[in-house]
Amino acid sequence: MDTTYEAAYESGYYAHGTQAERWERAQLFFAAKEYTAAARVLAGLVEEAPEQTGPRLLLARAYYHSAQLRRAETELRAIVERDPVEGYARLMLGRTLERQGRHAEARPHLRLASALAGDFPEV
């Protein structure tokens, strides 16, 4: 398969259908641990509706699980910039930074995620 045909096939396949159909397809890919395929579908959804947290968070998770950590970080930072108290995004951002060996940067996000979840250390 030549690369031009391959690119057209992939973009058509992953972009095919309504937003609801693509969201469902992305969730199926994610559930099947086909994280790269899920990310391809989700990237289009996020581009079309960047203000929606759900698709962007699942995209970040797909990137995280497929070891695309810089991309996961970018998506998670976009979420917490728009919604600073999105606890799961804070947790994922902290874990993403830890996985990159950036422990000092991760700590504040992990502490905030714990506080948002109501996990306070006993005094």
C-alpha positions in Angstrom: 0.0 0.0 0.0 1.6 3.3 -1.0 1.8 6.0 1.7 -0.7 8.4 0.0 -3.4 5.8 -0.2 -2.6 4.6 3.3 -2.9 8.1 4.8 -6.2 8.7 2.9 -7.5 5.3 4.2 -6.5 6.0 7.8 -7.8 9.5 7.9 -11.1 8.4 6.3 -11.5 5.4 8.5 -10.8 7.2 11.8 -12.8 10.3 10.8 -15.8 8.3 9.5 -19.2 8.8 11.1 -20.9 11.3 13.3 -19.3 12.6 16.5 -21.4 10.2 18.6 -20.3 7.2 16.4 -16.7 8.2 16.6 -16.9 8.7 20.3 -18.3 5.2 20.7 -15.7 3.7 18.3 -12.9 5.5 20.3 -14.3 4.0 23.6 -14.4 0.5 22.0 -10.8 0.9 20.9 -9.8 2.1 24.3 -11.6 -0.8 26.1 -9.9 -3.2 23.7 -6.5 -1.7 24.7 -6.0 -0.4 21.2 -4.8 2.9 22.5 -3.1 4.2 19.3 -6.3 3.6 17.3 -8.4 5.2 20.0 -6.1 8.3 20.0 -6.4 8.6 16.2 -10.2 8.8 16.5 -10.1 11.0 19.6 -7.7 13.5 18.1 -10.2 14.4 15.5 -13.0 14.7 18.0 -10.9 17.0 20.2 -10.0 19.1 17.2 -13.7 19.6 16.4 -14.8 20.3 20.0 -11.7 21.4 22.0 -13.9 22.6 24.9 -15.2 19.1 25.7 -13.3 17.5 28.6 -14.4 13.9 28.1 -12.8 13.3 24.7 -9.7 15.2 25.6 -9.3 13.3 28.8 -9.7 9.9 27.1 -7.2 11.1 24.4 -4.7 11.9 27.2 -5.3 8.5 28.7 -4.8 6.8 25.3 -1.6 8.7 24.8 -0.4 7.8 28.3 -1.1 4.1 27.8 0.6 4.1 24.4 3.7 5.8 25.9 3.1 9.1 24.1 3.8 10.9 27.3 4.5 14.4 25.9 1.3 14.3 24.0 -0.6 13.1 27.1 1.0 16.0 29.1 -0.1 18.5 26.5 -3.7 17.4 26.6 -3.8 17.2 30.4 -2.3 20.7 30.7 -5.0 22.0 28.4 -7.6 20.5 30.7 -6.3 21.8 33.9 -5.7 25.2 32.4 -9.4 25.4 31.5 -10.6 23.6 34.7 -8.0 23.8 37.5 -10.1 21.6 39.9 -10.5 18.7 37.4 -9.1 16.1 39.9 -8.6 13.2 37.6 -6.7 15.3 35.0 -4.4 16.5 37.9 -3.8 12.9 38.9 -3.0 11.9 35.4 -0.8 14.9 34.8 1.1 14.0 38.0 1.5 10.4 36.9 2.5 11.4 33.4 5.2 13.7 34.8 6.4 10.9 37.1 6.6 8.5 34.3 8.9 10.9 32.5 11.1 11.1 35.6 10.0 14.7 36.5 9.0 13.9 40.1 9.4 17.4 41.4 7.0 18.8 38.8 4.6 15.9 39.5 4.3 16.4 43.3 2.1 19.6 43.3 -0.4 18.0 40.9 -0.5 14.8 42.8 -1.1 16.6 46.1 -3.8 18.7 44.6 -5.5 15.6 43.1 -5.5 14.0 46.5 -7.0 17.1 48.1 -9.7 17.3 45.5 -10.5 13.7 46.1 -10.7 14.3 49.9 -7.6 12.3 50.7 -6.0 14.4 53.5 -3.1 13.1 55.5 -3.9 12.4 59.1 -2.4 14.9 61.6 
